């Protein structure tokens, strides 16, 4: 120890030992908490409170901050004193339209996630293994939609697949009657794939790029075919990016509005469109918030998968260190 | 795969006129190489000399542009890696991080569709061989570098390859561990009698482990010889400079000695050849004697570097700086005598090698002595 290491310290009181956590570091901890508080408070005020108020509204608490929304509603279910009411949930969940819209939402989400994963994997894998110009070109083309506003992309897709659009017209030139997918559920899936693919390609490409060539070579050297090497080495090592792509795409698609609104049919459509119509057209904010809560619960379930993937990634990196 | 005419199963590995061009640059040029069954051959050379490219061509990860490659008489020039009877130990171990040690070792056997019992039996054999039984279910990230390297070796050996390929397998280990793993590799290689090609840029590693060493430079083999032969008689100045330490005197032998910078002669007992452009002397072939000792030239000690059981001494003699190894303990700035026991003579970068080493006569030594005194 040198003279500059520590200043002579006053002896600690025998009944109150000084510990690093309770003594000198406490002011520092408080100052760190103070520094972190603005974003925390911002999230609490602008996200947390509206969520709580919204959920309260769906349970029939129509007073206070929910009174304006109640006034705008054509009908609301109210709580019996402090006892919450589940009548709004019963009304929405028993509705035929809600059920078919929920079915479309889940179907479009599952199909979009599946197609996006397959396409992103194929493009990223081809680019990773070939390393050639075509692979790089494909990866480049796949991220173009990132730079085109969704509303413009959705409009273009609707026009392209319309009954009078390019694809159907081209088919007619050759005497083939192609289906028109605009204003139909397949059109929504096409739009969702367009929007989600760039991010998926970027993430899976970076995941595959992180698999060292030596690991693939080692599998080939051990006698595995290229397909087996991909399946046994590259797929397991890219699980985390794949789960992240799947969860982000699923949550994004589930809560989307622009694509189903512009390309999808009037009914059944995805819940984002139904939610907007319920609020604006039917003036039933309470029902709209019930739909929002259902979407929130579904998204939270998917979010749990994302948290699990991240936790697993953290554990793996901790082991590597 | 075809069987080469006139070849038999005990051919070992044979490379005939193998060439490879990458990015417009010739990396390997018309390489001729034969590795006998059970032999451990080292490919030694500086970075970029083509040794790893050669190994990757043997492993099937690169296709040669020209030439032919056979293993035990079977043509594997264009076989895919999974079709070759080879197994490689990679520089960075290349263990699959999501598989346990046992699964890493057993992967190749699983690909070959062996029964679970057979796989367990062979994996146990490999774990026992490399002393890894206690790490059977451990993940690779949780074991040390040396243990990871042994897992990589076990993974290769369990496949019972005809040729084992090792790409700088010790370069990521610390000095002490490198020696331990090196000895383990050599012991197992000899016990199993497996034909091995070992790539390294570390000459000490090559000299201590190989049956023969192929020194590569610019895509060609400069010299292929046993370690002792390679050290004693490096055929080119490149090999001489690459293997061990050398005193390089850019002047040919004259008057039975080696002229130093100011013209004084360093007496030398024997030369590899009578005439040449340059004389190169190993530090251990320089003898430090008492000052003014008969048959020596005067030198001053500049620096003494302890090397454990011997000392490396830097000397200045008649304008030339020389390096000698000695058991003695000279002091810095001490005046000593210096003589050479052997010098390698090169002409046009090739070793001049007479049948009988050239020995200078008594008159020569007298000239050296008088030159020094003058």
Interface residues (C-beta under 8 A of the other chain):
Chain A: X212 X214 X215 X217 X218 X219 X220 X221 X222 X223 X224 X225 X228 X232 X233 X236 X237 X316 X319 X320
Chain B: X59 X60 X61 X80 X81 X82 X86 X87 X88 X90 X91 X92 X94 X95 X96 X97 X98 X107 X108 X111 X112 X139 X141 X142 X155 X159
